[in-house]
Amino acid sequence: MPTVIQQAEFRDMVHSSDHPPAHVHCYRGKKLIKVKLADFAILYREHASDRDVKTAVTIVREHHDRLLKAWRVIHGEEI
């Protein structure tokens, strides 16, 4: 599960043994936010404040193309 983006104390990762829909795991310490790449919806959050969620979504929006490409490469989907 490689880190694709590291920014503002967040590590955004695409897990290799994951499932659709395409999403990214955003970690800040022990906090976790899962963000859906299609529409930036929050799929899951654990111990994350509203501010953490907002920052995570902002980072995912900024790096959307790179994160989606990583998802597709890791999961064997055509680009």
Biotite code that builds the C-alpha atoms (Angstrom):
import biotite.structure as struc

atoms = struc.array([
    struc.Atom([0.000, 0.000, 0.000], chain_id="A", res_id=1, res_name="MET", atom_name="CA", element="C"),
    struc.Atom([2.135, 2.820, -1.280], chain_id="A", res_id=2, res_name="PRO", atom_name="CA", element="C"),
    struc.Atom([1.874, 6.412, -0.181], chain_id="A", res_id=3, res_name="THR", atom_name="CA", element="C"),
    struc.Atom([0.905, 8.382, -3.267], chain_id="A", res_id=4, res_name="VAL", atom_name="CA", element="C"),
    struc.Atom([0.748, 11.879, -1.748], chain_id="A", res_id=5, res_name="ILE", atom_name="CA", element="C"),
    struc.Atom([2.247, 13.262, 1.455], chain_id="A", res_id=6, res_name="GLN", atom_name="CA", element="C"),
    struc.Atom([1.115, 16.794, 2.307], chain_id="A", res_id=7, res_name="GLN", atom_name="CA", element="C"),
    struc.Atom([0.083, 18.817, 5.370], chain_id="A", res_id=8, res_name="ALA", atom_name="CA", element="C"),
    struc.Atom([0.732, 15.937, 7.798], chain_id="A", res_id=9, res_name="GLU", atom_name="CA", element="C"),
    struc.Atom([-1.459, 13.620, 5.669], chain_id="A", res_id=10, res_name="PHE", atom_name="CA", element="C"),
    struc.Atom([-0.396, 10.455, 3.882], chain_id="A", res_id=11, res_name="ARG", atom_name="CA", element="C"),
    struc.Atom([-2.739, 9.545, 1.054], chain_id="A", res_id=12, res_name="ASP", atom_name="CA", element="C"),
    struc.Atom([-2.551, 5.872, 0.182], chain_id="A", res_id=13, res_name="MET", atom_name="CA", element="C"),
    struc.Atom([-4.148, 3.452, -2.244], chain_id="A", res_id=14, res_name="VAL", atom_name="CA", element="C"),
    struc.Atom([-4.302, -0.020, -0.721], chain_id="A", res_id=15, res_name="HIS", atom_name="CA", element="C"),
    struc.Atom([-3.468, -2.892, -3.061], chain_id="A", res_id=16, res_name="SER", atom_name="CA", element="C"),
    struc.Atom([-5.943, -5.320, -1.490], chain_id="A", res_id=17, res_name="SER", atom_name="CA", element="C"),
    struc.Atom([-8.876, -2.927, -1.593], chain_id="A", res_id=18, res_name="ASP", atom_name="CA", element="C"),
    struc.Atom([-12.286, -2.931, -3.276], chain_id="A", res_id=19, res_name="HIS", atom_name="CA", element="C"),
    struc.Atom([-14.343, -0.568, -5.456], chain_id="A", res_id=20, res_name="PRO", atom_name="CA", element="C"),
    struc.Atom([-15.380, 2.167, -5.554], chain_id="A", res_id=21, res_name="PRO", atom_name="CA", element="C"),
    struc.Atom([-12.064, 3.881, -6.282], chain_id="A", res_id=22, res_name="ALA", atom_name="CA", element="C"),
    struc.Atom([-11.034, 5.706, -3.131], chain_id="A", res_id=23, res_name="HIS", atom_name="CA", element="C"),
    struc.Atom([-8.019, 6.865, -1.171], chain_id="A", res_id=24, res_name="VAL", atom_name="CA", element="C"),
    struc.Atom([-7.109, 6.395, 2.490], chain_id="A", res_id=25, res_name="HIS", atom_name="CA", element="C"),
    struc.Atom([-5.984, 9.663, 4.070], chain_id="A", res_id=26, res_name="CYS", atom_name="CA", element="C"),
    struc.Atom([-4.035, 9.191, 7.300], chain_id="A", res_id=27, res_name="TYR", atom_name="CA", element="C"),
    struc.Atom([-2.987, 11.842, 9.787], chain_id="A", res_id=28, res_name="ARG", atom_name="CA", element="C"),
    struc.Atom([-1.404, 9.968, 12.649], chain_id="A", res_id=29, res_name="GLY", atom_name="CA", element="C"),
    struc.Atom([-4.075, 7.549, 13.905], chain_id="A", res_id=30, res_name="LYS", atom_name="CA", element="C"),
    struc.Atom([-6.840, 9.468, 12.139], chain_id="A", res_id=31, res_name="LYS", atom_name="CA", element="C"),
    struc.Atom([-8.307, 8.004, 8.948], chain_id="A", res_id=32, res_name="LEU", atom_name="CA", element="C"),
    struc.Atom([-10.562, 9.440, 6.272], chain_id="A", res_id=33, res_name="ILE", atom_name="CA", element="C"),
    struc.Atom([-11.560, 7.447, 3.177], chain_id="A", res_id=34, res_name="LYS", atom_name="CA", element="C"),
    struc.Atom([-12.438, 9.694, 0.233], chain_id="A", res_id=35, res_name="VAL", atom_name="CA", element="C"),
    struc.Atom([-14.210, 8.447, -2.890], chain_id="A", res_id=36, res_name="LYS", atom_name="CA", element="C"),
    struc.Atom([-12.378, 9.596, -6.006], chain_id="A", res_id=37, res_name="LEU", atom_name="CA", element="C"),
    struc.Atom([-15.454, 9.919, -8.235], chain_id="A", res_id=38, res_name="ALA", atom_name="CA", element="C"),
    struc.Atom([-17.196, 12.620, -6.208], chain_id="A", res_id=39, res_name="ASP", atom_name="CA", element="C"),
    struc.Atom([-15.029, 13.293, -3.119], chain_id="A", res_id=40, res_name="PHE", atom_name="CA", element="C"),
    struc.Atom([-17.657, 11.791, -0.812], chain_id="A", res_id=41, res_name="ALA", atom_name="CA", element="C"),
    struc.Atom([-16.504, 10.634, 2.608], chain_id="A", res_id=42, res_name="ILE", atom_name="CA", element="C"),
    struc.Atom([-16.814, 6.855, 2.757], chain_id="A", res_id=43, res_name="LEU", atom_name="CA", element="C"),
    struc.Atom([-15.440, 6.488, 6.287], chain_id="A", res_id=44, res_name="TYR", atom_name="CA", element="C"),
    struc.Atom([-13.830, 8.527, 9.031], chain_id="A", res_id=45, res_name="ARG", atom_name="CA", element="C"),
    struc.Atom([-12.196, 7.467, 12.260], chain_id="A", res_id=46, res_name="GLU", atom_name="CA", element="C"),
    struc.Atom([-11.106, 9.922, 14.970], chain_id="A", res_id=47, res_name="HIS", atom_name="CA", element="C"),
    struc.Atom([-10.987, 12.745, 12.393], chain_id="A", res_id=48, res_name="ALA", atom_name="CA", element="C"),
    struc.Atom([-12.270, 16.244, 13.080], chain_id="A", res_id=49, res_name="SER", atom_name="CA", element="C"),
    struc.Atom([-14.303, 18.223, 10.566], chain_id="A", res_id=50, res_name="ASP", atom_name="CA", element="C"),
    struc.Atom([-11.152, 20.246, 9.881], chain_id="A", res_id=51, res_name="ARG", atom_name="CA", element="C"),
    struc.Atom([-9.188, 17.055, 9.145], chain_id="A", res_id=52, res_name="ASP", atom_name="CA", element="C"),
    struc.Atom([-11.919, 15.954, 6.735], chain_id="A", res_id=53, res_name="VAL", atom_name="CA", element="C"),
    struc.Atom([-11.888, 19.305, 4.956], chain_id="A", res_id=54, res_name="LYS", atom_name="CA", element="C"),
    struc.Atom([-8.095, 19.226, 4.606], chain_id="A", res_id=55, res_name="THR", atom_name="CA", element="C"),
    struc.Atom([-8.125, 15.629, 3.358], chain_id="A", res_id=56, res_name="ALA", atom_name="CA", element="C"),
    struc.Atom([-10.742, 16.400, 0.708], chain_id="A", res_id=57, res_name="VAL", atom_name="CA", element="C"),
    struc.Atom([-8.808, 19.499, -0.388], chain_id="A", res_id=58, res_name="THR", atom_name="CA", element="C"),
    struc.Atom([-5.653, 17.417, -0.848], chain_id="A", res_id=59, res_name="ILE", atom_name="CA", element="C"),
    struc.Atom([-7.537, 14.716, -2.769], chain_id="A", res_id=60, res_name="VAL", atom_name="CA", element="C"),
    struc.Atom([-9.099, 17.361, -5.040], chain_id="A", res_id=61, res_name="ARG", atom_name="CA", element="C"),
    struc.Atom([-5.683, 18.934, -5.711], chain_id="A", res_id=62, res_name="GLU", atom_name="CA", element="C"),
    struc.Atom([-4.115, 15.586, -6.619], chain_id="A", res_id=63, res_name="HIS", atom_name="CA", element="C"),
    struc.Atom([-7.161, 13.808, -8.066], chain_id="A", res_id=64, res_name="HIS", atom_name="CA", element="C"),
    struc.Atom([-5.597, 12.788, -11.395], chain_id="A", res_id=65, res_name="ASP", atom_name="CA", element="C"),
    struc.Atom([-2.489, 11.333, -9.743], chain_id="A", res_id=66, res_name="ARG", atom_name="CA", element="C"),
    struc.Atom([-4.527, 9.449, -7.135], chain_id="A", res_id=67, res_name="LEU", atom_name="CA", element="C"),
    struc.Atom([-6.945, 8.034, -9.713], chain_id="A", res_id=68, res_name="LEU", atom_name="CA", element="C"),
    struc.Atom([-4.050, 6.927, -11.900], chain_id="A", res_id=69, res_name="LYS", atom_name="CA", element="C"),
    struc.Atom([-2.467, 5.177, -8.891], chain_id="A", res_id=70, res_name="ALA", atom_name="CA", element="C"),
    struc.Atom([-5.769, 3.408, -8.153], chain_id="A", res_id=71, res_name="TRP", atom_name="CA", element="C"),
    struc.Atom([-6.032, 2.208, -11.738], chain_id="A", res_id=72, res_name="ARG", atom_name="CA", element="C"),
    struc.Atom([-2.410, 1.014, -11.902], chain_id="A", res_id=73, res_name="VAL", atom_name="CA", element="C"),
    struc.Atom([-2.596, -0.811, -8.561], chain_id="A", res_id=74, res_name="ILE", atom_name="CA", element="C"),
    struc.Atom([-5.933, -2.450, -9.337], chain_id="A", res_id=75, res_name="HIS", atom_name="CA", element="C"),
    struc.Atom([-5.152, -3.338, -12.933], chain_id="A", res_id=76, res_name="GLY", atom_name="CA", element="C"),
    struc.Atom([-7.739, -1.098, -14.506], chain_id="A", res_id=77, res_name="GLU", atom_name="CA", element="C"),
    struc.Atom([-7.045, 0.450, -17.891], chain_id="A", res_id=78, res_name="GLU", atom_name="CA", element="C"),
    struc.Atom([-6.061, 4.088, -17.853], chain_id="A", res_id=79, res_name="ILE", atom_name="CA", element="C"),
])
